[in-house]
Every structure is written in structure tokens, then in C-alpha cells.
């Protein structure tokens, strides 16, 4: 794994985004592999998160 060396950034074509405003309270984070989103609460999420990064 190259994550600890940050070399994975060189091959990534997208960068995670945090598109929704809200209270930014982290409740119970979970990953949706179909949409590549990490939800921090019911309304807010990071998108374009590859499963390698989540794992």
C-alpha cells in the first residue's frame, strides 16, 4: 500500500468534495460504495472517496 507514502495522490484523478452545508456534526460515519460517498450524518457527506481510501 502506498497510502502512507502519499504516492496514491499521484494516480488519483478526483479529489473528495464536501458539497452540502449543515451543522458538520459527525454522527456515525458510513461508506456507500455505490456512490463513493462517506456520510458523516443524514445530510452531509464527502463524495468521490475511493474504497481504497475508506478502507
C-alpha positions in Angstrom: 0.0 0.0 0.0 1.2 3.4 -0.9 -1.2 5.4 1.2 1.3 6.0 4.0 3.7 7.5 1.4 1.0 9.6 -0.2 2.0 8.4 -3.6 -1.6 7.3 -4.2 -2.3 11.0 -4.8 -0.3 11.0 -8.0 -2.7 8.4 -9.6 -5.9 9.8 -8.3 -8.0 11.6 -10.9 -10.5 13.1 -8.5 -10.4 14.7 -5.1 -13.0 14.3 -2.4 -15.5 17.1 -2.1 -17.8 18.1 0.8 -20.8 19.6 -1.2 -23.5 20.1 1.4 -23.6 22.7 4.1 -25.0 21.9 7.5 -24.1 21.5 11.2 -21.0 19.4 10.4 -21.7 17.1 13.3 -20.3 13.6 12.8 -22.8 11.1 14.0 -22.0 7.6 12.7 -19.9 7.7 9.5 -20.5 5.1 6.9 -19.3 4.5 3.4 -21.7 3.9 0.4 -19.6 2.1 -2.2 -22.2 2.5 -5.0 -21.9 6.3 -4.8 -18.4 6.5 -3.3 -19.7 8.8 -0.5 -18.7 8.9 3.1 -21.7 10.1 5.1 -21.0 11.9 8.4 -24.7 12.4 9.2 -28.0 12.1 7.4 -27.5 15.1 5.1 -23.7 15.6 4.8 -21.1 13.6 3.0 -17.8 13.5 1.3 -18.1 12.4 -2.4 -15.6 10.8 -4.7 -14.0 8.7 -2.0 -12.5 5.6 -3.4 -12.9 2.3 -1.5 -9.1 2.0 -1.1 -9.1 5.3 0.8 -12.1 4.4 3.0 -10.6 1.0 3.9 
